[in-house]
Amino acid sequence: MRTANHVLFRFIPNWIGYSRVVLALLSFVVMVVNLEHHRLQYQQQQQLQQQQQQHEQQHPEPLRQSQFLWPWGLGLYLSSFVGDLFDGWAARYWNQTSSFGAVLDMVTDRCATLGLLMILAMEYAILAVTTTSTSTTDSPIISLSSSSSSLSIWYLSACLGMIALAILDMASHWFQMYASLAVGGAVHHKSAEGNRDRHFLVQWFYKYYWFFGYLCVGAEFTYVLLYLQIQYQYQYYHPWQSLLPRLVQVCLYICLPGCAMKQVVNVAQLSSASRAIAAYDARLYNERNHAATPSPQAPQAATMDRPPNAAQKKDR
């Protein structure tokens, strides 16, 4: 029995993919609204710092406006991320694997990571701008110098770094997909056949699940932990909550090596996929030129088959 196109769109793993898209989009909406609260908080904080201490104690609540927003955004994003663990299992369990589902899964992963990196870039941009107007340097994220200008430069560098990571992630996976599907003969970009001539790190990345899992989870949780750490800039915690930043710092030490190695694999993936595409183009170019260039034996054969003219007949 043949499966119609509209039936394929209703496969169970594809529904999981649709829900991941919705959850990721909702998380970004909440995070962007949270960004606006951060901007307002800094304005209020600057106004309160100019007043007396007794007046500050009467208005602590405005500085807590965003603490109930970012957990929702982070929870929605993590829910979308966890869904990635179940769509592949559901596809194999119900025998509903499809090229559409594979592309939906990869595009959702990449767009979700891209969105979070852009949110981080905006968060660091706000910190870079606002740090120059305040003398507060007790940042839980970094302590490079007592100068607010040095801290602002670091935040600006972090903003540009997030943008660079987003570009590298999208470019490397796009080249890998194109080299596998269009150039490699429509093979899966994670298959051994599709990565036969790739860099050894790329082959390990897609061959060994523990290596693949640590790098992917380490990269995603590094971005999540950085976002969580930034939120501490805007909150006032009770004494028992002081352990949370330390716990986040310990988790960062565990996840950061995986994130760094993931960027090395992205560079290797981009480089090897580029060479594969260039080799494919060179092969096509050589075939076109070989077909357009006449064979050196062709003129002689044509001369031998041509009938003799009148002068040749007279000599005979």
C-alpha positions in Angstrom: 0.0 0.0 0.0 1.4 3.3 -1.1 1.8 6.2 1.4 0.5 9.6 0.2 2.4 12.8 0.9 -0.2 14.2 3.4 0.1 11.0 5.4 3.9 11.4 5.7 3.4 14.8 7.2 1.4 13.2 10.0 4.0 10.7 11.0 4.5 10.6 14.8 8.2 11.6 14.7 7.3 14.6 12.5 4.7 15.7 15.0 7.4 15.6 17.6 9.5 17.8 15.3 6.6 20.3 14.9 6.2 20.5 18.6 10.0 21.2 19.0 9.6 24.1 16.5 6.7 25.6 18.4 8.5 25.3 21.8 11.7 26.8 20.4 9.8 29.8 19.0 7.9 30.4 22.2 11.2 30.2 24.2 12.7 32.9 22.0 9.6 35.1 22.4 9.9 34.9 26.2 13.7 35.5 26.1 13.3 38.6 23.9 10.6 40.0 26.2 13.1 39.3 29.1 15.7 41.3 27.2 13.4 44.4 27.3 13.0 43.9 31.1 16.8 43.8 31.5 17.0 47.2 29.7 14.3 48.7 32.0 16.0 47.2 35.0 19.3 48.9 34.3 17.5 52.2 33.8 15.7 51.8 37.1 19.0 50.7 38.8 20.8 53.8 37.7 18.0 56.0 39.0 17.9 54.2 42.3 21.7 54.5 42.7 21.4 58.2 42.6 19.0 58.3 45.6 19.5 57.6 49.3 19.8 54.1 50.7 16.5 54.4 52.5 14.7 55.2 49.2 16.4 52.2 47.6 15.0 49.9 50.2 11.5 51.0 49.5 11.7 50.1 45.8 13.4 46.6 45.5 10.6 45.0 43.5 11.1 46.7 40.1 14.6 45.1 39.9 13.0 41.6 40.1 10.6 41.9 37.2 12.4 39.5 34.9 13.1 36.7 37.4 9.8 35.0 36.5 10.3 35.3 32.8 13.7 33.7 32.0 12.9 30.4 33.7 9.9 30.0 31.4 12.0 30.8 28.3 14.8 28.4 29.4 12.3 25.7 30.2 10.7 25.9 26.8 14.0 25.8 25.1 15.1 22.7 27.1 11.8 21.0 26.3 12.5 21.5 22.6 16.0 20.2 23.1 14.8 17.1 24.9 12.4 16.4 22.1 15.4 15.7 19.9 16.0 12.5 21.9 12.6 11.1 21.1 11.9 11.9 17.4 14.6 9.5 16.1 13.5 6.7 18.5 9.9 7.2 17.5 10.8 7.0 13.8 12.6 3.7 14.3 10.0 2.3 16.6 7.0 2.9 14.3 9.0 2.4 11.1 8.3 6.0 10.1 11.8 7.2 9.0 11.7 9.7 6.1 14.0 12.2 4.4 11.6 14.9 5.4 11.8 14.0 9.0 15.6 13.9 8.9 15.7 17.4 7.3 13.1 18.7 9.8 15.2 17.4 12.7 18.4 18.9 11.5 16.9 22.3 10.5 15.1 22.5 13.9 18.4 21.7 15.7 20.4 24.3 13.8 17.7 27.0 14.0 17.2 26.5 17.7 20.9 26.8 18.4 21.1 29.8 16.1 18.3 31.5 18.0 19.8 30.9 21.4 23.2 32.2 20.2 21.5 35.3 18.9 19.8 35.8 22.3 23.2 35.4 24.0 24.7 38.0 21.6 22.0 40.5 22.5 22.4 39.8 26.2 26.1 40.4 26.0 25.5 43.6 23.9 23.2 45.0 26.6 25.8 44.2 29.3 28.6 45.8 27.2 26.5 49.0 26.8 25.3 49.2 30.4 28.6 48.3 32.0 30.2 51.5 30.6 27.6 53.6 32.6 28.1 51.8 35.9 31.0 51.0 38.2 29.7 47.6 39.2 32.4 45.0 38.5 31.3 42.1 40.7 30.3 40.0 37.7 29.7 36.3 38.3 30.6 35.7 34.6 34.0 37.2 34.4 36.4 39.4 36.4 39.2 40.6 34.2 39.8 44.0 35.6 38.5 46.6 38.0 37.9 48.9 35.1 34.3 48.9 33.7 35.7 49.6 30.3 37.7 46.4 30.2 34.6 44.5 31.3 32.6 46.2 28.6 35.2 45.2 26.0 35.0 41.6 27.2 31.2 41.6 26.9 31.4 43.0 23.4 33.9 40.3 22.4 31.5 37.7 23.8 28.7 39.2 21.7 30.8 38.9 18.6 31.9 35.4 19.6 28.3 34.2 19.8 27.6 35.6 16.3 30.7 33.8 15.0 29.7 30.5 16.5 26.2 30.8 15.0 27.7 31.5 11.5 30.2 28.6 11.9 27.5 26.2 13.0 25.1 27.0 10.2 27.7 27.0 7.5 29.4 23.8 8.5 26.1 21.8 8.6 24.8 23.3 5.4 28.0 22.3 3.5 27.9 18.9 5.1 24.3 18.4 4.0 24.9 19.6 0.5 28.0 17.5 0.1 26.2 14.4 1.3 22.8 14.8 -0.5 23.6 16.6 -3.7 27.2 15.7 -4.3 27.5 12.3 -2.5 24.6 10.7 -4.3 21.7 11.4 -1.9 23.3 9.6 1.1 22.6 10.6 4.7 25.0 13.2 6.1 25.6 11.0 9.2 26.2 7.8 7.4 29.6 6.1 7.0 29.3 6.2 3.3 28.6 9.9 3.2 31.6 10.6 5.4 34.0 8.2 3.8 36.4 10.8 2.5 35.8 13.4 5.3 38.2 14.5 8.0 38.8 11.8 10.7 37.2 14.0 13.4 34.0 14.2 11.3 34.1 10.4 10.9 34.5 10.0 14.6 31.8 12.5 15.3 29.2 10.6 13.4 30.5 7.1 14.0 30.9 7.1 17.8 27.6 7.9 19.6 29.4 8.8 22.9 31.6 11.3 21.2 28.7 12.7 19.2 26.5 13.0 22.3 29.1 14.6 24.6 30.0 17.3 22.0 26.4 18.1 21.1 25.1 18.1 24.7 28.2 19.9 25.9 27.8 22.6 23.3 24.0 23.1 23.9 24.4 23.1 27.7 27.3 25.5 27.5 25.0 28.0 25.8 22.2 27.3 28.3 24.5 27.7 31.3 25.9 31.0 29.9 22.3 32.3 29.5 21.6 31.2 33.1 24.7 32.8 34.3 23.8 36.1 32.7 20.5 36.1 34.5 22.3 36.3 37.8 23.4 39.8 36.8 19.9 41.0 37.3 18.6 39.1 40.4 18.8 39.4 44.1 19.0 36.0 45.8 18.6 34.8 49.3 21.8 33.5 51.0 20.9 29.8 50.4 20.7 30.6 46.7 24.3 31.6 46.5 25.1 27.9 45.8 23.4 28.1 42.4 26.0 30.2 40.6 28.7 27.9 41.9 26.8 24.9 40.6 26.5 26.5 37.2 30.2 27.2 37.2 31.0 23.6 37.9 28.7 22.4 35.1 30.4 24.9 32.8 33.8 23.3 33.5 32.3 19.9 32.5 30.5 21.1 29.3 32.9 23.7 28.0 35.5 21.2 26.7 32.7 19.5 24.7 31.6 22.8 23.3 35.2 23.8 22.3 35.7 20.4 20.6 32.4 20.8 18.8 33.7 24.0 17.2 36.9 22.1 16.1 34.7 19.5 14.5 32.6 22.2 12.8 35.7 23.7 11.3 36.8 20.2 10.1 33.4 19.5 8.8 33.2 22.8 6.9 36.7 22.3 5.4 36.3 18.6 4.4 32.8 19.2 2.9 34.1 22.2 0.9 36.9 20.0 -0.5 34.3 17.3 -1.4 32.2 19.9 -3.3 35.2 21.3 -5.0 36.3 17.8 -6.1 32.8 17.2 -7.5 32.9 20.5 -9.4 36.4 19.7 -10.7 35.2 16.3 -12.0 32.2 17.9 -13.8 34.5 20.5 -15.3 36.9 18.0 -16.6 34.1 15.9 -18.1 32.7 18.9 -19.9 36.0 19.9 -21.3 36.8 16.4 -22.3 33.5 16.1 -24.2 33.9 19.5 -25.9 37.5 18.8 -27.0 37.6 16.8 -30.4 39.7 13.7 -30.4 43.0 14.1 -32.4 42.1 10.9 -34.4 38.9 12.4 -35.7 40.3 14.7 -38.5 42.4 11.8 -39.9 39.5 9.4 -39.9 37.4 12.0 -41.7 40.1 12.5 -44.4 40.5 8.8 -45.0 36.7 8.4 -45.5 36.3 11.4 -47.8 36.1 10.6 -51.5 39.0 11.7 -53.8 38.7 15.0 -55.6 39.3 15.5 -59.4 43.1 16.1 -59.0 43.5 12.9 -57.1 41.5 11.0 -59.7 43.7 12.5 -62.5 47.0 11.4 -60.7 45.6 7.9 -60.5 
